[in-house]
Structure formats: C-alpha cells, structure tokens
Amino acid sequence: LADGPLRGRRIVVTSGPTHEPIDPVRYIANRSSGAQGTALARALAGLGAEVVFVTGPATVPPPAGVEVIRVETAQQMLAAVQAALPADAAVFAAAVADWRVANAADRKVKKDGSGRAPALDLAENPDILANVAGMGQGRPRLVVGFAAETHDVEAHARAKRARKGCDWIVANDVSPGTGIMGGTENEVTLITEDGAETWPRLTKDEVAQRLAQRIAEALA
Ligand code: C5P
C-alpha cells in the first residue's frame, strides 16, 4: 500500500454497469464504461487507502493495487458491498440497473413459431447507495453518491442527496453534446452539507484526484 493521508483507511468503491440476465445468454445493460469509478479507486489507493473495488462488467480494466470484486447484477453488487463493510468511506460510482428481469429464464428463450414476442416483467433493484447511507450501526463515516443528470443538475443533485441520505453527491451533466458519457473528461458539481461547488471541466483522472483529496480531508 502507498503511503499517504489515507493510510489505514478502508474505502469501498462501486463502479461500472450491472448486467441483469434475461436468460443464460442475454442481459439488460447500460453504457457505463467504469472510467470514473476506476480513476477514483486508483486515486484513493494512490493516497494510501485500502480500496475494495466492487465492479460490474466494465469496459476499462480495474486499477492495480486494489482488491477487485467482480459482480454481474445489482443484487450481487449489494451483497458484495455489504460483505466489504465495515469501511471508513463508501463511494458509489456504479451505474446500477434500476430494474432486473423478474421472470428471467434458466434456459435460453426460444422463438415458438407463433410470431409473438415474450414479455419481460421488470422488478425494481435495491438501491445500494441508499441502503448503505441509511445504515445505523456500521454506517461508513462518509457516503458519497454520483448523479448523472441531463438538466437542472444542481437542483436534482441536492434533492438526490436528501432522498438517498448520503453525505456528498458528485453530480454531472451527461446531456448529449457534453461528450462526458463514455468520454475522458468530466464537469462536476460537488454537493455537500455546506452547499454546492462547481469544478471546471477536468479529465476524469483529475476529478478523481480532487475527489480523493477531499475524501482524505474529510476522514482526517
Ligand atoms: O437514483 P440514481 O440512479 O440517479 O442515483 C445514482 C447514485 O445511486 C449513484 O451513486 C449510484 O451508484 C447509486 N445507485 C445505487 N444502487 C441503485 C441505483 C443507484 O447504488 N440501485
């Protein structure tokens, strides 16, 4: 482990998308690359933290120097996060699927020749961030969520912070044309108990380093 201000601190980071199976060969997914979560885990480890990196099937490789726990579904991600606790902080950068397929089949679904398509029943997934933020005993001292919004970023992020019960929200504008979703840069507003700060447009690595620094200050 690196030496630094987070030496001796244990931090859980979620990252990447989740995959929600339809049957053994098909799934519902989203376009998260895992880039921001991966950069953050790397930055936290660089400041000396013991990082548990709980990742869905991301397209970018996980960083070196962290404990990597690979999961596929939201339910598996929740279980992995709970198993990784207690921790000093938890940062939820994953793009968790809001719904899973309630009637997932255990064999490949076949066309039956009738011309009718099968129906998917969706069930709401657990909100991992809200679960951890709402823990009484054993709640990490600092719980950080992300919010990808396309409009009224600050207002929605403030509301999300209150609704989820987390300490900070890192909000960004993912409108088409910003190039943020899937890109290398990010422009974020950090919402804390003290209000909102908008950072300049930075690379995702720079956002990660600033955020890691702020987490180190908060845990000091
Ligand atoms: O409600 P929304 O999906 O916009 O919230 C985003 C934040 O909540 C992110 O930090 C994300 O990782 C977290 N989240 C979660 N579990 C869910 C949905 C979102 O941890 N099921």
Boltz pocket constraint, residues with backbone or C-beta under 6 A from the ligand:
constraints:
  - pocket:
      binder: B
      contacts: [[A, 14], [A, 74], [A, 92], [A, 93], [A, 94], [A, 95], [A, 96], [A, 97], [A, 98], [A, 125], [A, 126], [A, 127], [A, 128], [A, 129], [A, 130], [A, 144], [A, 145], [A, 146], [A, 147], [A, 148]]
      max_distance: 6.0
